[in-house]
């Protein structure tokens, strides 16, 4: 494996850890909302955590299929200070923008190395990140519009409760 290829493998391996951290962060958000009695919001973030775990597993599968060594690292404790109902929603958008930047960085390294297989693999994640950021912005907007009214917040919580888990539809190859 060339040193350039090693850089892509290194970044992919770091992304595995970042995706597991994302799952951990979203579990923390789910716990926050559970403690506030907002089971729908907790459900939304529990499902988000499942998706992030799946993303980590997709990166691992890709690395295995491309003869790259996977090294799991410790997962940092989430550091977000959550006080207001809006806090996890804003932190979620901030975090998704961070993850988008990480994915773009891996894509740039793969492009530089002409690792077209990796670039094709990352195309799915680039689209996924656009969806993740859009969902986060939408959640913030809904909370801004309805969060101050108890009845509307109840209905919004019910909407969040209706979210169901769907496994990612990415084929590794």
N, C-alpha and C positions, 0 to 999 in steps of 0.2 A: 504494500500500500504506500503510495507516494505521500509526501508531507502535505501536499494540497488536499488529497483525499482524507488524510488524517484530520485536517481542520474541519471538514464537513462532518466527519464521524464524531469529532469532539463536540461540535455544536449540536448535533442530533442527540448525543448522549446528555448534554446539559439540558436540552429541551425535555427529555424524559423526566428529569427531576423537576423542571418548572411546571410540567403538566400535573405531576403528582402534588406539587405545592398548590396549584390552582384548585385541585380537588379538596385539599385540606382547608384552604381558605374559604371555599364555598360551604364546607361543612360547618365552619365557624360561623358563617353568616346564617346558615340554617338554624344553628343552636341559638343565636341571638333572637331570631324571630320566634322560635319555639318558646323561648323564655318570655316573650312579649305576648304570647297567646295568638300569634298569627301563623297558624298551621299551614295556610296556603303559601305564604311567602317562604316558610321553612321547606315545604314540598318543592317549590320552584328551585331553591338553592341545593336541596338534596339531589335533585335530578341533574342540576348543573354540575355538581360534584361527580356524579356518575359519568357524565359526558367527558369531563376532564380526565378521569381515570382511563376511560376508553381511548382518549387521545394519546396518553402515555403508552398504552399497550400497542397502539398502532405504530408509534415510533419504534418501540422495541421490536415488533414483528418486522418492520422495514429493515431495521439494522441487522437482525438475524438473517433475513433473506439476502442481504447484501454483504455478508461476511464481515460485519462490524461488531466489535466487542461492546457489550453493554455493561456499564458499571453503575449500579444504583448507589446513590449518595443519601445522606441524611436529609430529611425534609424539615425545613425551618418552621418554627412556630409562627402562625399568622400574627402580624404586628398591628393590624388595623385597630384603632380605638373606636369602638361602636357605642354611640350614646343615643342618637336620634334614629327614628325609623328610616330616614333617608340615607343614613351613613353606609349601610351595606350596598345599597344601590349605586351610590356615587363611587364607592371603592371598587365595585364590580366593573364599572365602565373604565375607571383608571387602570385596573388590572388587565382588562381585555386589550386596551390600547398598548400596554406594555408587552403582552403576549404577541400581538400583531407585529410589533417592532422586532421581537425575537425571531418570529417566523420569516420576516422580510430579510433579516440579517443572515439566516441560514440559506435562504434562496439566493441572496447576493453571492455568498461564498460558493454555493453550488454552481451558479452561473459562471463565476470566475474560473472555476475548475472544469467547466463544460461537463458537469455531472447532470446530464439531461434526465436521467432516471429519477434522481433526487428532486429536480425541479418539477417534474411531472407529479411526483408524490406530494410535493408541497403545494401544488395548485389547489388541491382539495382544502388544505388548511387555510390558504389565503381566502378562499370563498367562505369557509366556516368562520373565520375571524370577522369578516364583514357582517355576517349574520349575528355573531356574538355581540359586537359593538352596537348594532342596530337594536337588538333585544334589550341591552342595558340602557340605551338612550330612551327606548320606549317605556321601560319600567320606571325610570326617573320621571319622565313626562307624566305618566299616569299618577304617580305618587304626588307630584306637584299639583295636579288638577284635583285629585280626589282624596288625598291623604288627610286633609284637615277636617273632613266631614266623617263622623263615625259610621254612618250608614253606608256611605260610598266606600269607605275603607273596608268595611265588611264585605261588600260586593267585589271589590278588587281582590281581597284575600280569597274569596270563593273562586274567582277567575284563576288565580295563581294555583289554587288547589286542583284545578282541572288539568293542569299540565301533566302529561304522561311521558315516560321514558321511551326513547326510540334509539336503538343502537345505530352507530354510524354506518353509512352505506359506502364506505371506501374499500375498494379491493386493493390489497397489497400485491405488488408484482414488479 
